[in-house]
């Protein structure tokens, strides 16, 4: 059974991606989780969900009877502020880790592009040398006009020989 290593940056990932983070046995488990987390935070659904969550929180703690409020308006929604601060304190390092992984992938891609460009340049130079060699070789090849001129000169020479009397 072949082992699939998700850490290999030179192979494309599967096209079908899960919305949930995968926890594998690889060394870079946290990196994959942070990428999935950072990707999900940038989606419109996350922003809509956070907006709905905050709106429900504020509405409930504003309109509910005081004895049922768990984060009263009188205290300026202190618990909500702490929760959002905690979420931000976890989100920032995960986003940075995801960016570092993306930078690593970009470096690999740039190196592959550089190698491909170098191969293309070498191929282009080789083809240019071949074209020059063919042009130089074509200068030594007899053209139609050259052959016609040679045939005419040979015919003229034969005509001269026929028209001249022989002195044998």
Backbone as a printed PyTorch tensor [residue, N CA C, xyz], in Angstrom:
tensor([[[  0.8430,  -1.1730,   0.0000],
         [  0.0000,   0.0000,   0.0000],
         [  0.8880,   1.2370,   0.0000]],

        [[  0.7170,   2.1110,  -0.9810],
         [  1.5500,   3.3150,  -1.1030],
         [  1.0740,   4.3700,  -0.1260]],

        [[  2.0270,   5.0430,   0.4650],
         [  1.7150,   6.1020,   1.4280],
         [  1.6990,   7.4290,   0.6900]],

        [[  0.6360,   8.1810,   0.8560],
         [  0.5020,   9.4820,   0.1970],
         [  0.9560,  10.5670,   1.1690]],

        [[  1.9270,  11.3510,   0.7560],
         [  2.4590,  12.4150,   1.6100],
         [  1.8960,  13.7490,   1.1590]],

        [[  1.0720,  14.3720,   1.9920],
         [  0.4670,  15.6580,   1.6470],
         [  1.4740,  16.7890,   1.6920]],

        [[  2.6510,  16.5620,   2.2640],
         [  3.6320,  17.6190,   2.4090],
         [  4.4070,  17.9000,   1.1350]],

        [[  4.2570,  17.0780,   0.0980],
         [  5.0070,  17.2630,  -1.1320],
         [  4.4260,  18.4310,  -1.9110]],

        [[  5.2150,  19.4810,  -2.0680],
         [  4.7190,  20.6920,  -2.7200],
         [  4.7930,  20.6180,  -4.2390]],

        [[  5.4300,  19.5670,  -4.7690],
         [  5.6060,  19.4890,  -6.2120],
         [  4.4830,  18.7360,  -6.9010]],

        [[  3.5610,  18.2040,  -6.1570],
         [  2.4260,  17.5050,  -6.7460],
         [  1.1560,  18.2920,  -6.4760]],

        [[  0.2650,  18.3870,  -7.4550],
         [ -0.9760,  19.1370,  -7.2210],
         [ -1.8580,  18.4060,  -6.2310]],

        [[ -2.6180,  19.1850,  -5.4840],
         [ -3.5660,  18.6110,  -4.5400],
         [ -4.7810,  18.1050,  -5.3070]],

        [[ -5.5540,  17.2460,  -4.6600],
         [ -6.7980,  16.7720,  -5.2580],
         [ -7.7100,  17.9570,  -5.5140]],

        [[ -8.4850,  17.8670,  -6.5810],
         [ -9.3770,  18.9580,  -6.9190],
         [-10.5290,  19.0730,  -5.9280]],

        [[-11.0030,  17.9500,  -5.4080],
         [-12.0960,  17.9700,  -4.4570],
         [-11.5180,  18.2220,  -3.0750]],

        [[-11.9080,  19.3380,  -2.4920],
         [-11.3980,  19.6860,  -1.1810],
         [-12.5460,  19.7160,  -0.1850]],

        [[-12.2740,  19.2140,   0.9880],
         [-13.2650,  19.2160,   2.0550],
         [-13.2740,  20.5880,   2.7120]],

        [[-14.4350,  20.9790,   3.2170],
         [-14.5280,  22.2490,   3.9360],
         [-14.0190,  22.1200,   5.3620]],

        [[-13.9020,  20.8970,   5.8350],
         [-13.4230,  20.6770,   7.1930],
         [-11.9220,  20.4210,   7.1770]],

        [[-11.2000,  20.8870,   8.1820],
         [ -9.7610,  20.6340,   8.2120],
         [ -9.4850,  19.1490,   8.4180]],

        [[ -8.4300,  18.6630,   7.7500],
         [ -8.0450,  17.2620,   7.8850],
         [ -6.8910,  17.1680,   8.8700]],

        [[ -6.9820,  16.2030,   9.7520],
         [ -5.9010,  15.9590,  10.6990],
         [ -5.2490,  14.6470,  10.2850]],

        [[ -4.0970,  14.7450,   9.6440],
         [ -3.3940,  13.5570,   9.1890],
         [ -2.2720,  13.1970,  10.1440]],

        [[ -1.5000,  12.2180,   9.7530],
         [ -0.3940,  11.7730,  10.5870],
         [  0.9130,  12.4350,  10.1900]],

        [[  0.8870,  13.3040,   9.1970],
         [  2.1120,  13.9440,   8.7200],
         [  2.6790,  14.9200,   9.7230]],

        [[  3.8810,  15.3710,   9.4420],
         [  4.5600,  16.2990,  10.3330],
         [  3.9270,  17.6770,  10.3120]],

        [[  3.2530,  17.9940,   9.2500],
         [  2.7550,  19.3570,   9.0810],
         [  1.2590,  19.4520,   9.3380]],

        [[  0.7900,  18.7290,  10.3190],
         [ -0.6360,  18.6990,  10.6340],
         [ -1.1680,  20.0850,  10.9880]],

        [[ -0.4330,  20.7850,  11.8440],
         [ -0.8750,  22.1170,  12.2670],
         [ -0.8830,  23.0910,  11.0930]],

        [[  0.0810,  22.9590,  10.1920],
         [  0.1230,  23.8260,   9.0160],
         [ -1.0900,  23.6450,   8.1320]],

        [[ -1.4650,  22.3960,   7.9030],
         [ -2.6610,  22.1390,   7.0870],
         [ -3.9160,  22.6550,   7.7740]],

        [[ -3.9830,  22.4520,   9.1040],
         [ -5.1450,  22.9450,   9.8430],
         [ -5.2250,  24.4670,   9.7650]],

        [[ -4.0810,  25.1330,   9.9400],
         [ -4.0980,  26.6000,   9.9280],
         [ -4.4530,  27.1320,   8.5410]],

        [[ -4.0050,  26.4370,   7.4810],
         [ -4.3940,  26.8590,   6.1320],
         [ -5.8960,  26.7330,   5.9370]],

        [[ -6.4450,  25.6130,   6.3740],
         [ -7.8970,  25.4150,   6.2360],
         [ -8.6480,  26.4600,   7.0490]],

        [[ -8.1590,  26.7390,   8.2570],
         [ -8.7890,  27.7370,   9.1170],
         [ -8.7230,  29.1230,   8.4820]],

        [[ -7.5280,  29.4940,   7.9930],
         [ -7.3640,  30.8180,   7.3710],
         [ -8.2110,  30.9350,   6.1110]],

        [[ -8.2740,  29.8450,   5.3170],
         [ -9.1000,  29.8720,   4.1130],
         [-10.5670,  30.0460,   4.4630]],

        [[-11.0170,  29.3620,   5.5260],
         [-12.4400,  29.4630,   5.8810],
         [-12.7670,  30.8360,   6.4480]],

        [[-11.7950,  31.4850,   7.1170],
         [-12.0550,  32.8140,   7.6820],
         [-12.2320,  33.8690,   6.5940]],

        [[-11.6810,  33.6360,   5.4420],
         [-11.7730,  34.6130,   4.3690],
         [-12.9920,  34.4480,   3.4890]],

        [[-13.8740,  33.5290,   3.8460],
         [-15.0390,  33.2870,   2.9960],
         [-16.2020,  34.1970,   3.3950]],

        [[-17.0650,  34.4910,   2.4590],
         [-18.2510,  35.2850,   2.7900],
         [-19.1370,  34.5980,   3.8300]],

        [[-19.1860,  33.2540,   3.8090],
         [-20.0190,  32.5390,   4.7750],
         [-19.5230,  32.7470,   6.1940]],

        [[-18.2080,  32.7990,   6.3790],
         [-17.6770,  33.0490,   7.7170],
         [-18.0680,  34.4480,   8.1830]],

        [[-17.9250,  35.4270,   7.2950],
         [-18.2670,  36.8030,   7.6600],
         [-19.7610,  36.9430,   7.9540]],

        [[-20.5860,  36.2970,   7.1570],
         [-22.0320,  36.3330,   7.4060],
         [-22.3300,  35.6480,   8.7390]],

        [[-21.7010,  34.5000,   8.9740],
         [-21.9230,  33.7800,  10.2300],
         [-21.5100,  34.5920,  11.4430]],

        [[-20.3410,  35.2360,  11.3770],
         [-19.8870,  36.0630,  12.4960],
         [-20.8220,  37.2540,  12.7080]],

        [[-21.2950,  37.8400,  11.6140],
         [-22.2120,  38.9750,  11.7270],
         [-23.5200,  38.5400,  12.3800]],

        [[-24.0530,  37.4010,  11.9430],
         [-25.2940,  36.8850,  12.5280],
         [-25.0700,  36.5490,  14.0030]],

        [[-23.9380,  35.9000,  14.3210],
         [-23.6260,  35.5480,  15.7090],
         [-23.5900,  36.7980,  16.5910]],

        [[-22.8750,  37.8230,  16.1470],
         [-22.7690,  39.0660,  16.9410],
         [-24.1250,  39.7610,  17.0500]],

        [[-24.8890,  39.7740,  15.9610],
         [-26.2050,  40.4300,  15.9850],
         [-27.1430,  39.7150,  16.9520]],

        [[-27.1570,  38.3820,  16.9260],
         [-28.0000,  37.6160,  17.8420],
         [-27.5420,  37.8530,  19.2780]],

        [[-26.2430,  37.8140,  19.5070],
         [-25.6760,  38.0410,  20.8520],
         [-26.1120,  39.4020,  21.4040]],

        [[-25.9000,  40.4380,  20.6020],
         [-26.2160,  41.8010,  21.0540],
         [-27.7230,  41.9710,  21.2330]],

        [[-28.4950,  41.4410,  20.3000],
         [-29.9570,  41.5590,  20.3900],
         [-30.4770,  40.8660,  21.6500]],

        [[-30.0150,  39.6390,  21.8880],
         [-30.4840,  38.9070,  23.0590],
         [-30.0950,  39.6410,  24.3430]],

        [[-28.8360,  40.0660,  24.4260],
         [-28.3680,  40.7010,  25.6550],
         [-28.8650,  42.1380,  25.8070]],

        [[-29.5170,  42.6650,  24.8110],
         [-30.1250,  43.9860,  24.9170],
         [-31.6080,  43.8680,  25.2590]],

        [[-32.3190,  42.9360,  24.6150],
         [-33.7700,  42.8560,  24.7500],
         [-34.2450,  41.8720,  25.8160]],

        [[-33.4150,  40.9160,  26.1880],
         [-33.8410,  39.9180,  27.1830],
         [-33.9440,  40.5810,  28.5620]],

        [[-34.7720,  40.0120,  29.4440],
         [-34.8360,  40.5560,  30.8160],
         [-33.4470,  40.4920,  31.4650]],

        [[-33.2030,  41.4310,  32.3500],
         [-31.8640,  41.5620,  32.9390],
         [-31.3850,  40.3020,  33.6330]],

        [[-32.2850,  39.5710,  34.2800],
         [-31.8560,  38.3630,  34.9820],
         [-31.4930,  37.2230,  34.0220]],

        [[-31.9040,  37.3130,  32.7490],
         [-31.5810,  36.2800,  31.7530],
         [-30.3890,  36.6650,  30.8760]],

        [[-29.9330,  37.8850,  30.9540],
         [-28.7850,  38.3280,  30.1470],
         [-27.4970,  37.7480,  30.7370]],

        [[-26.6630,  37.1730,  29.8680],
         [-25.3770,  36.6480,  30.3340],
         [-24.2260,  37.6050,  30.0180]],

        [[-24.4730,  38.5880,  29.1520],
         [-23.4750,  39.6110,  28.8370],
         [-24.2160,  40.9390,  28.7030]],

        [[-24.5450,  41.5760,  29.8220],
         [-25.4380,  42.7370,  29.7830],
         [-24.8600,  43.9340,  29.0440]],

        [[-25.7840,  44.6810,  28.4870],
         [-25.4190,  45.8980,  27.7710],
         [-24.7790,  46.9050,  28.7180]],

        [[-25.2060,  46.8840,  29.9610],
         [-24.6760,  47.8300,  30.9500],
         [-23.1650,  47.6650,  31.1160]],

        [[-22.6550,  46.4450,  30.8470],
         [-21.2100,  46.1970,  30.9510],
         [-20.5290,  46.2610,  29.5720]],

        [[-21.2130,  46.8320,  28.6030],
         [-20.6870,  47.0100,  27.2260],
         [-20.2860,  45.6990,  26.5540]],

        [[-21.0730,  44.6640,  26.7790],
         [-20.8510,  43.3670,  26.1340],
         [-19.4110,  42.8880,  26.3350]],

        [[-18.9640,  42.8540,  27.5320],
         [-17.5860,  42.4840,  27.8680],
         [-17.2600,  41.0720,  27.4020]],

        [[-18.1580,  40.1280,  27.5920],
         [-17.9060,  38.7410,  27.1930],
         [-17.7560,  38.6260,  25.6840]],

        [[-18.6010,  39.3010,  24.9350],
         [-18.4930,  39.2880,  23.4700],
         [-17.1500,  39.8610,  23.0350]],

        [[-16.7360,  40.9520,  23.6660],
         [-15.4520,  41.5580,  23.3410],
         [-14.3030,  40.5890,  23.6180]],

        [[-14.3710,  39.8940,  24.7410],
         [-13.3260,  38.9170,  25.0680],
         [-13.3070,  37.7570,  24.0820]],

        [[-14.4820,  37.2740,  23.7040],
         [-14.5460,  36.1670,  22.7410],
         [-13.9640,  36.5870,  21.3930]],

        [[-14.3300,  37.7700,  20.9280],
         [-13.8010,  38.2420,  19.6380],
         [-12.2910,  38.4820,  19.7190]],

        [[-11.8120,  38.9650,  20.8550],
         [-10.3650,  39.1630,  21.0230],
         [ -9.6350,  37.8290,  21.0210]],

        [[-10.2080,  36.8450,  21.6960],
         [ -9.6090,  35.5140,  21.7220],
         [ -9.5720,  34.9190,  20.3150]],

        [[-10.6700,  35.0710,  19.5890],
         [-10.7180,  34.5560,  18.2150],
         [ -9.6640,  35.2390,  17.3570]],

        [[ -9.4920,  36.5420,  17.5200],
         [ -8.4890,  37.2750,  16.7370],
         [ -7.0760,  36.8620,  17.1270]],

        [[ -6.8600,  36.5910,  18.4210],
         [ -5.5120,  36.2110,  18.8520],
         [ -5.1180,  34.8420,  18.3150]],

        [[ -6.0840,  33.9620,  18.0620],
         [ -5.7750,  32.6770,  17.4440],
         [ -5.7080,  32.7930,  15.9250]],

        [[ -6.5170,  33.6640,  15.3770],
         [ -6.5850,  33.7780,  13.9180],
         [ -5.3000,  34.3560,  13.3380]],

        [[ -4.7330,  35.3660,  13.9750],
         [ -3.5530,  36.0410,  13.4130],
         [ -2.3800,  35.0830,  13.2110]],

        [[ -1.9720,  34.2920,  14.2230],
         [ -0.8510,  33.3760,  13.9800],
         [ -1.1750,  32.2950,  12.9540]],

        [[ -2.4270,  31.8470,  12.9280],
         [ -2.7860,  30.8270,  11.9390],
         [ -2.7290,  31.3900,  10.5310]],

        [[ -3.1480,  32.6190,  10.3770],
         [ -3.0680,  33.2500,   9.0580],
         [ -1.6130,  33.4250,   8.6520]],

        [[ -0.7560,  33.8200,   9.5730],
         [  0.6760,  33.9610,   9.2700],
         [  1.2930,  32.6150,   8.8980]],

        [[  0.9360,  31.5570,   9.6140],
         [  1.4510,  30.2330,   9.2840],
         [  0.9890,  29.8010,   7.8990]],

        [[ -0.2690,  30.0640,   7.5860],
         [ -0.7850,  29.7360,   6.2510],
         [ -0.0490,  30.5340,   5.1800]],

        [[  0.2660,  31.7940,   5.4590],
         [  1.0120,  32.6060,   4.4920],
         [  2.4240,  32.0690,   4.3000]],

        [[  3.0550,  31.5970,   5.3800],
         [  4.3910,  31.0160,   5.2540],
         [  4.3620,  29.7760,   4.3780]],

        [[  3.3520,  28.9440,   4.5660],
         [  3.2380,  27.7510,   3.7160],
         [  2.9980,  28.1470,   2.2590]],

        [[  2.1940,  29.1720,   2.0460],
         [  1.9510,  29.6350,   0.6790],
         [  3.2290,  30.1920,   0.0770]],

        [[  4.0320,  30.8950,   0.8680],
         [  5.3220,  31.3970,   0.3870],
         [  6.2330,  30.2490,  -0.0370]],

        [[  6.2300,  29.1620,   0.7380],
         [  7.0360,  27.9900,   0.3740],
         [  6.5720,  27.4150,  -0.9600]],

        [[  5.2510,  27.2980,  -1.1330],
         [  4.7360,  26.7900,  -2.4080],
         [  5.0820,  27.7380,  -3.5530]],

        [[  4.9860,  29.0370,  -3.3000],
         [  5.3270,  30.0130,  -4.3360],
         [  6.7970,  29.9060,  -4.7220]],

        [[  7.6790,  29.6880,  -3.7320],
         [  9.1090,  29.5310,  -4.0330],
         [  9.3530,  28.3220,  -4.9290]],

        [[  8.6840,  27.2120,  -4.6220],
         [  8.8230,  26.0150,  -5.4540],
         [  8.3160,  26.2990,  -6.8580]],

        [[  7.1740,  26.9720,  -6.9670],
         [  6.6040,  27.2890,  -8.2840],
         [  7.5200,  28.2160,  -9.0710]],

        [[  8.1020,  29.2100,  -8.3970],
         [  9.0160,  30.1370,  -9.0750],
         [ 10.2450,  29.3950,  -9.5820]],

        [[ 10.7700,  28.4650,  -8.7790],
         [ 11.9300,  27.6870,  -9.2020],
         [ 11.5850,  26.8180, -10.4080]],

        [[ 10.4080,  26.2100, -10.3960],
         [  9.9850,  25.4050, -11.5380],
         [  9.8080,  26.2800, -12.7800]],

        [[  9.2330,  27.4690, -12.6080],
         [  9.0750,  28.3890, -13.7370],
         [ 10.4280,  28.8250, -14.2800]],

        [[ 11.3950,  29.0770, -13.3800],
         [ 12.7310,  29.4770, -13.8070],
         [ 13.3910,  28.3580, -14.6040]],

        [[ 13.2630,  27.1120, -14.1210],
         [ 13.8470,  25.9830, -14.8440],
         [ 13.1840,  25.7930, -16.2000]],

        [[ 11.8530,  25.9580, -16.2410],
         [ 11.1370,  25.8240, -17.5130],
         [ 11.5690,  26.9030, -18.4940]],

        [[ 11.7210,  28.1420, -17.9910],
         [ 12.1650,  29.2410, -18.8550],
         [ 13.5850,  28.9920, -19.3610]],

        [[ 14.4360,  28.4450, -18.4980],
         [ 15.8060,  28.1400, -18.9160],
         [ 15.8170,  27.0650, -19.9970]],

        [[ 14.9830,  26.0380, -19.8340],
         [ 14.8880,  24.9970, -20.8680],
         [ 14.3720,  25.5860, -22.1760]],

        [[ 13.3590,  26.4450, -22.0880],
         [ 12.8230,  27.0790, -23.3020],
         [ 13.8800,  27.9270, -23.9920]],

        [[ 14.6650,  28.6660, -23.2020],
         [ 15.7340,  29.4800, -23.7800],
         [ 16.7690,  28.5990, -24.4620]],

        [[ 17.1600,  27.5090, -23.8090],
         [ 18.1270,  26.5910, -24.4140],
         [ 17.5770,  25.9840, -25.7000]],

        [[ 16.3060,  25.5950, -25.6880],
         [ 15.6970,  25.0430, -26.9000],
         [ 15.6620,  26.0860, -28.0180]],

        [[ 15.3210,  27.3200, -27.6700],
         [ 15.2610,  28.3980, -28.6640],
         [ 16.6430,  28.6660, -29.2530]],

        [[ 17.6580,  28.7000, -28.3920],
         [ 19.0200,  28.9230, -28.8920],
         [ 19.4640,  27.7840, -29.7880]],

        [[ 19.1250,  26.5440, -29.4200],
         [ 19.4790,  25.3960, -30.2450],
         [ 18.8090,  25.4960, -31.6120]],

        [[ 17.5110,  25.8260, -31.6140],
         [ 16.7960,  25.9470, -32.8910],
         [ 17.3540,  27.0920, -33.7340]],

        [[ 17.7340,  28.1890, -33.0910],
         [ 18.3270,  29.3030, -33.8340],
         [ 19.6470,  28.8680, -34.4830]],

        [[ 20.4730,  28.1150, -33.7370],
         [ 21.7310,  27.6140, -34.3220],
         [ 21.4540,  26.6820, -35.4980]],

        [[ 20.4350,  25.8420, -35.3700],
         [ 20.0810,  24.9310, -36.4570],
         [ 19.6230,  25.6960, -37.6960]],

        [[ 18.8300,  26.7450, -37.4990],
         [ 18.3680,  27.5570, -38.6260],
         [ 19.5580,  28.2190, -39.3180]],

        [[ 20.4880,  28.7590, -38.5290],
         [ 21.6820,  29.3810, -39.1110],
         [ 22.4920,  28.3470, -39.8800]],

        [[ 22.6360,  27.1440, -39.3120],
         [ 23.3800,  26.0900, -40.0070],
         [ 22.6970,  25.7180, -41.3180]],

        [[ 21.3650,  25.6670, -41.3130],
         [ 20.6440,  25.3600, -42.5590],
         [ 20.8170,  26.4680, -43.5850]],

        [[ 20.7860,  27.7130, -43.1440],
         [ 20.9890,  28.8230, -44.0830],
         [ 22.3870,  28.7890, -44.6870]],

        [[ 23.3750,  28.4920, -43.8560],
         [ 24.7420,  28.4000, -44.3800],
         [ 24.8640,  27.2420, -45.3580]],

        [[ 24.2150,  26.1290, -45.0580],
         [ 24.2570,  24.9760, -45.9500],
         [ 23.5250,  25.2810, -47.2510]],

        [[ 22.4780,  26.0880, -47.2020],
         [ 21.7150,  26.4230, -48.4060],
         [ 22.5320,  27.2880, -49.3640]],

        [[ 23.5060,  28.0320, -48.8490],
         [ 24.3350,  28.8420, -49.7300],
         [ 25.1880,  27.9670, -50.6280]],

        [[ 25.5410,  26.7820, -50.1830],
         [ 26.3530,  25.8610, -50.9710],
         [ 25.5140,  25.0260, -51.9280]],

        [[ 24.2060,  25.0300, -51.7970],
         [ 23.3210,  24.2460, -52.6510],
         [ 23.0610,  25.0380, -53.9310]],

        [[ 23.0540,  24.3020, -55.0290],
         [ 22.8040,  24.9540, -56.3170],
         [ 21.3320,  25.3200, -56.4370]],

        [[ 21.0950,  26.5690, -56.8590],
         [ 19.7180,  27.0250, -57.0350],
         [ 19.2850,  26.7720, -58.4730]],

        [[ 17.9980,  26.9690, -58.7670],
         [ 17.4730,  26.7900, -60.1250],
         [ 18.1790,  27.7210, -61.1120]],

        [[ 18.3280,  28.9600, -60.7110],
         [ 18.9620,  29.9380, -61.6050],
         [ 20.4090,  29.5670, -61.9020]],

        [[ 21.1180,  29.0830, -60.8840],
         [ 22.5050,  28.6790, -61.0950],
         [ 22.5750,  27.5120, -62.0710]],

        [[ 21.6920,  26.5140, -61.9230],
         [ 21.6870,  25.3410, -62.8210],
         [ 21.3120,  25.7580, -64.2330]],

        [[ 20.3290,  26.6390, -64.3800],
         [ 19.9430,  27.1190, -65.7200],
         [ 21.1040,  27.8540, -66.3890]],

        [[ 21.7650,  28.6920, -65.6320],
         [ 22.9030,  29.4280, -66.1980],
         [ 24.0120,  28.4660, -66.6240]],

        [[ 24.2610,  27.4550, -65.8110],
         [ 25.2870,  26.4720, -66.1770],
         [ 24.8780,  25.6920, -67.4260]],

        [[ 23.6130,  25.3050, -67.5190],
         [ 23.1390,  24.5770, -68.6960],
         [ 23.2190,  25.4490, -69.9460]],

        [[ 22.8470,  26.7150, -69.8160],
         [ 22.9440,  27.6340, -70.9680],
         [ 24.3920,  27.7770, -71.4290]],

        [[ 25.2730,  27.9160, -70.4630],
         [ 26.6820,  28.0680, -70.8560],
         [ 27.1910,  26.7880, -71.5100]],

        [[ 26.7370,  25.6310, -71.0350],
         [ 27.1490,  24.3770, -71.6680],
         [ 26.5550,  24.2520, -73.0640]],

        [[ 25.2820,  24.6680, -73.2450],
         [ 24.6580,  24.6300, -74.5740],
         [ 25.3760,  25.5850, -75.5370]],

        [[ 25.7010,  26.7680, -75.0220],
         [ 26.4400,  27.7260, -75.8630],
         [ 27.7920,  27.1530, -76.2760]],

        [[ 28.4310,  26.4890, -75.3710],
         [ 29.7280,  25.8920, -75.6580],
         [ 29.5900,  24.7870, -76.6970]],

        [[ 28.5280,  23.9560, -76.5470],
         [ 28.2860,  22.9010, -77.5330],
         [ 27.9540,  23.5040, -78.9070]],

        [[ 27.1570,  24.5540, -78.9200],
         [ 26.8130,  25.2090, -80.1830],
         [ 28.0710,  25.7700, -80.8500]],

        [[ 28.9480,  26.3380, -80.0670],
         [ 30.2050,  26.8740, -80.6080],
         [ 31.0530,  25.7630, -81.1830]],

        [[ 31.0820,  24.6570, -80.4960],
         [ 31.8850,  23.5350, -80.9860],
         [ 31.3050,  22.9880, -82.2870]],

        [[ 29.9980,  22.9470, -82.4220],
         [ 29.3550,  22.4580, -83.6290],
         [ 29.5780,  23.4190, -84.7900]],

        [[ 29.5260,  24.6950, -84.4900],
         [ 29.6470,  25.6850, -85.5520],
         [ 31.0980,  25.8590, -86.0060]],

        [[ 32.0370,  25.5380, -85.1950],
         [ 33.4630,  25.6720, -85.5670],
         [ 33.8800,  24.4410, -86.3860]],

        [[ 34.5920,  24.6630, -87.4630],
         [ 35.0660,  23.5140, -88.2540],
         [ 36.1870,  22.7930, -87.5020]],

        [[ 36.2190,  21.4850, -87.7520],
         [ 37.2340,  20.6930, -87.0880],
         [ 38.5040,  20.7110, -87.9130]],

        [[ 39.5900,  20.7850, -87.2660],
         [ 40.8730,  20.8230, -87.9510],
         [ 41.6340,  19.5340, -87.7330]],

        [[ 41.0430,  18.4440, -87.8050],
         [ 41.7440,  17.1760, -87.5690],
         [ 42.3880,  16.6540, -88.7780]]])
